[in-house]
Amino acid sequence: MYGKKWILLGLLVVLTLVASACRAMTPTPAPTTAPAQPTPPQPTAAPSEGPVTIDVWFHSGRGGERDALMKIVQRWTDPNIRLNLVELPEGDYNQQVQAAAVAGQLPCLLDFDGPFVYNYVWGGYLIPLDTYFTGDELADFLPSIIAQGTYRDGRLYSLGQFDSGLAIWARKSYLEKAGVRIPTIEKPWTGEEFNAALEALAALPETEYAIDLKMNYAPSAPSEWLTYGFSPVLQSFGADLIDRQTYRTAEGVLNGPQAVAAMTMIQGWFQKGYANPRAATDDCFTSGKCALAWVGHWTANDHIQAVGDDLLLLPMPDFGTGPKTGMGSWNWGITSACKHPEAAAKVLKFILEPENIKTMTDANGAIPARISVFEADKRFAPGGLLHTFVAQLKAGWGVPRPITAAYPTITAAFSTAFRNIADGADVQTELDKAVDKIEADLKANNYYQ
């Protein structure tokens, strides 16, 4: 079917990546171009005697996360299971995984961005994890983590070390100087207040822009940041990326009046000079040239170091139907190509041990996936700097990205429209184009039934 005709260029790239896989427990950045005649690698097979080798693919995220994973892997001591880590570039990670799936070259253990799990399950590339974890073990995971990894058949296919947090970082002194109220979970900013705050903060002599929207993450589209970071605005306006009652259409949902109003407002932030649509660097907030930063947990340590005691983490605004925030993040699954799923499950359980989750979340500021871990972390306790992330999820503000195998098409269509709108394109026209792409994909794949 249309949805399973993966990109051939990605196939060439991924064959080269796996052929050049690094030594056990020593990840090597993957090349970005394929040779003219790549040699397909052979799947890892169990030797007649000796340890089993488990191939582990992971994305090349922020340096702190990579370093944390290396620290975790160095704790692995089972002599009967060797780990072979392969690091793939994050930008086209999904395309490379899809290409490898078609080629039959998937590893045993794979990490992937949360909402892509549904497409992988639909394609038959992941196996259920339920049998490898006890009920008591799963009860220690956040409900959002379990929900993210559960497909419509009711089976669990993925688990992650952490959930994400999306909120607004702020410099307290700038808010006070501009006369802007500091919002709370109990009383977040209204849409009117937020837009007034942007105007007041942009007028400060210290600022170049009122807010950093991290457009440097998305110099071009598609970009997952644009969907993760800004679909909550649509949802707070009463719109969405797709009709979640049926998952059979985006017409009137992604291009209806509420969606147009949401995207017109965001376009206005760029046109009024409140935000830079073509930001090239990541330091507007940390340098003091931006008063606010609309971004997630992964910047926590950098912001703490740069801003110190002047740093605040503020809840998302309410644009009409209640505040909404992003949720879900990179997680792990065992592929159907794995010849040693029991061994892979042992590795996965090790990665998800409380000590190892703490190592990762200490590095990236994310919400620990296990309740026992975040409850022991003072940063997430009431009064802690990162408590807003937890409080938003507990308040029910988190909205998962669409739980459908059509998600790759949805995020590509919306993020492309967002990028064009940020650059000044007509809002209605771009949203209509996005809907047309989604509708065509749904129909071509029989609505992923």
N, C-alpha and C positions, 0 to 999 in steps of 0.2 A: 504494500500500500504506500501511498504518498508519504505518510508519516514515518515509514521505515526505510525510505530511500536516503540513507545518510550521505553526507557530503564526501565525495570521493577524495578530494584534496585532504580532508581530515584523516582519511584512511591511510594515505601515504605517509602523513606525518606520524601517526600513531605507530605504524609498523616500524618506522625508524626509531621512535622513542623506546619501544620495548626491546628492540634488537640491541640498543646501546644501554640497556639497563645496568644500573650500578651494582657494585658489590653489596653483599648483605649488610644492612644497617648503615649504609653510607650513601645517602641520596645524591644524585647528580642532576643538575638542571638539564632538561631535555632540549635538544636542538629545535629550532623553529622552522627549518626547511628540510625536505626529504631529499635523499639522493635520487639520481635518475632511475636506478634499478634497485629499490629496497629489497632486502631479503626478509621474508616473513619469519618471525621468531617462532620457536616451538613452545607450547604451553609447558609449564613446570610439571614434571611427573615425579612420582615417588621413586627413589632409587630402590634397588632390590634390598639393600641394607643401609642403615644410617638414617640421618634425620630427614624429615619432610621439609621442603622449602615452600614458604607461603609468600607469594608476590603481593606487595602492598603498594597501591597507587595513591598518591595524595597530591593536592594542589599546592602550588608554590604561592602561599598567601603571604601575610606580613611576616617580617623576619622574626619577631617575637614568637609567633605561633610555630614557625618552622623549628626554631631553637628548642621550644618546649617539647615538640614531638620527638626531637632527637634525644632529649634528656629522658623522656619516657621510654623510648625504644632501648636505650642503653641499660635499662633496668631488667630487660627481658633475660631470663636465665634458663629457660627450658632447653636442654641440650637436644631434645628430640624434634624441635621445630626451629628452623632457621628463617629469618625475616629478610626479604629482598625488597628494599624500598626504592620506588621510582617516583621522582618528582616531576610533575607536568605543569606547564604554564597555566595560570588561572584563567587568562583571557579567553582561551578557546578550549577549555577543559572539557566542557560538555560535548562539543563536536568530536573531540578525540576519543572520548569514551564511547560515543555512539558508533564511530567508525570501527573501533576495536571490537565492539559487540557483533557487528555484521561480519567481521573477519574471523570471529571465534577466538580472539586473542585477549579476552578480558583476564585480569588477575583474579586471585581469590578474594582479596579484601580491597574494597574500593571506597574512597570518600567522594562525596558529591554534595552540591548545594541542595538543601532540603526539598524544594518543590519539584525537582527533577526526578525524585524517586518514583512518582506515579507513572511517568513515561517509561522509565526503566522496567517497572513491574509489568506494565502493559505489554512491553516488548519481550517479556520473558527472560530478562537478564538478571533478576535478583531472586533469591530464595527466602522463604519466611524465616524469621529469627525466633519465633515463639518457643520452639522446642529446646532452644539452647539457653533460655533464661527462665528462672523460677518466678512465680508470682510475687514472692517477697522482693526479689531483685528489681523487678519492673515497677513495683509499688514505690520504690525510692526515686524514680525518675519523674520529672515534671510532667504534668498532663499534656502540656504543649509538645513535649518531645515525643511522647507516645502517639499523640494525634498526628504529628508530622509524619511519622513513620508508618502509619496504618493506612492501608489501601482500602478500597471500597468492598473488598472481599472479607474485611474484618481481620486480616492477618497483618502481623508486624514485620516490616521489611527493612527498617533502618533504625539506628539509634545514634545519637550524637553526644559529644562531651559537654556541649553547652547550647543554650538558646541565646538568641541575639537580643540586643536592646537598642531601640531607636528613640532618641529624645533630643532635646536641645541643650547644648552646652552654652554657658554664658559667663561673662565677666560681671561679677556683682557690682563693681564700682561703676561700670558703664551704665548699667540699669539705673542705679541710684542717681547718677549725674543727669541722665535723660528723663528722670521722673517716671520711670516705667515700673509698674507693679510686678512684684515677683510672684509668679503663679504657683499653685500647689495642686496636688492630686485632687483635693476636695474642691478647689476652685481654679481650674485651668484658665488660661487665656481664652476668650472668645475670638472668633475670626476678626471681628472689628478691633479688638484690643491688640491682637497680634500684628495686624497691618499698621495700626497706629504706632506700635512699638518699633517696627521696622523704619517708619518715617522718622521717628525721634532719634533712633540710634544712628541712622545714616547721616543725620545733621551734626553729630558730635565731631569736633575737630580731630579727635584721635582716630576716627574710622575712615577707611577707604570704601568699605561696604558695610551694611548693617549685618549681613549674615553670609556665612560661607555654606553654600549648598553642595559642596564637594563635586562640582562639575568637572574637576580634573580627573575624577574617576571615570568619566564618560566623554572623552574627547570626540568619540563617534558612537554610533549605535549599530547593533543592539548592545545594551549594557544592563546587567542585572541590578546595578545600583539604582538606576532610575525607576525600575519597577518596585524594588524593595523600599526605597526611600520615599517615594511619592505616591504610590497607590493608596497609602493611608489617607492622603488628602482627598482623593476621589471618594473614598469610603466615608469620610467624615462629612462630606457634602451630600451623601446619600446615593452616590453612583458606585460603580465597581468595574472590574476588568471583564466580567462575564456574569451572566445570570446564574447565580448559585443554586437556584431551585432545580434547574434542569441540566445545567452545564451544556446546553445545546445551542446557545446563541449569546452574542454580545450586543446585538442590535438594540438600541434604545437604552442600553446600560452604560456602555463605554462611550457612546456618542450622543447621549441624551442631554437635556438641559442642565442637570446637576454636574455632569462631567465637563460640559463646556464651561460652566461657571467656575469650576475648580481650576481648570487649565488656563482659563483667561486670567484668573487671579495670579497664578504662578508666573505666567508670561509677563504680567504687570510688575512682578518683583524684579525681573531683569530689565524691563523697559524703563522703570523708574530709578534704576541704578542702585537698588537695594542689594543685589547679588550680581556676581560676575558669571555670565553664561559660558565664558571661555576661559575659566580659571586654569592656569597651567601648573600651579604649585599647590602644595597641601598645607601651607603655613599662614593663611590669612588670619585664622583665629589665634594660633599660638604666638604670632608676631604682634598681635594687638591691633591689626588693621581691620579686623572684623570683630564685632561685639558678640555675635552669636555664631554657633556652628550646628547645622542640622545634620547629624551623623550618628553613628552607632557606637557600641561599646568598645570597638577595636582601637579607638583613639584615646581611651581613658588614660593610659600611662603617659602618653605624650602630653596630654592636656594637663595632667597633674604636675608633671615636671616643669612645664612652661608657665603655667598660670598660678600654681600654688594655692594659697588660701583664698584667692579671689575667685576661684572656680565654683560654679554652680551647675547642677544637672537639673534641667527643668522639664516638666511633662509636656506632652504634645498638646497643641491647641484644639479647641472644639469649634469646628467650622459649620456646625449646624445640627448634626445628628449624633453628637458625642465624639469625644477624642478617640482617635484610632492610632495604633502604632504597628510597626513591622514586627515580625517574629519569624522564627525558624532560621536555621543556619546549616553549615556544613555538617554532615553526618556520615555514618559508615554502614555499609552493607556487604553481604557475602554474595558473590555472583554465582549464577547457575553453571558457569564454566569451571568452577572450582572442583578439583579432583579430591580435595581433602577438606570438606566443609567442617568436620569436627575440629580439626586443627585450626582452621581459620576462626572458628567460634571461640576457641581458647584465646587466640590473639585478641579478638574483639573484646572479650570480657576483660582481658588485662588492660587494654586501652581505656576501658570504661570504669576501672577501679577508682574509688574515691580519691586516693592519693594522686593518681595520674590526671584525673579531671581537675583537681586543685592546681597541679602544676601548669596545666594549660590555661585555666581561667585567671591564675595569678599573672600570667603573661599577657593575656589579651583583654581582661576586664569584662569578659562575657559572663552571663548568668550560668552558674554551674548546672549541668543537666540533672544532677542528683540532689534531691532535697536535703539530704544529710550534709552535703558539702556546702551549699549556700547558706544553710541555717547556721553553720559554724563560722561563716565569714563576716566579720564586722562591717565590711564595706557595704554589704547588702542589707544590714539590719536597719531598723528605723533610726534615722539620724545619720546613717552612713552615706558617704558621697554617692554610691551607686544604687541606693535604695529605690530611686525613681524607676529604674528598669524593672525591678521586681514588683513594685507597687502598681505599675501600669498593667502588667500581666494579671496580677491578682484582681484588679478592678475590671477585668474583662475587656480591656482596650485592644488586645492583640488580635490581629486578623491574619490568618494564614493565607499565603498566596494560593490561588485556585487549586483545588485538589482534583486535578484532571490530567490525563495524559497529553492534553492539548497545551499544557503550560509552556513548553519551549516556544511554540508559535505565539502564544499570548504575550509573553514577556518581550519577545523580539518585536512584535507589532506595536505594543504600547511604548516601549522605550525608544523606538525609532520616532514615533509621533512626538514624544516628549522632547527629544533632542531637536527636532525640527521646530517645534513650538517655541522652545527656548531661544532659538535663533531667529524667531520672528515670523514663522509661517502661520497661515490662517488656522485657528484652533479647530473649527468645525470640520474643515477639509481634512486635516491630519487625523482627527479621531475617526472620521468616516473611512479613511484609508485603512486604519488599524482594524476597524470592525470588518471590513471587506476581507482582509487577510485571514482573520480568525474564522469568519464564516466559511471561507473556501476550504480551510484546513479541516474544520469540523465535518463538513459535508464529504470531503474526499476520504475521510477515515470513518464514515458511518457513525459519527459522533462518539467515537472511541467506546462503542458498546462491547 
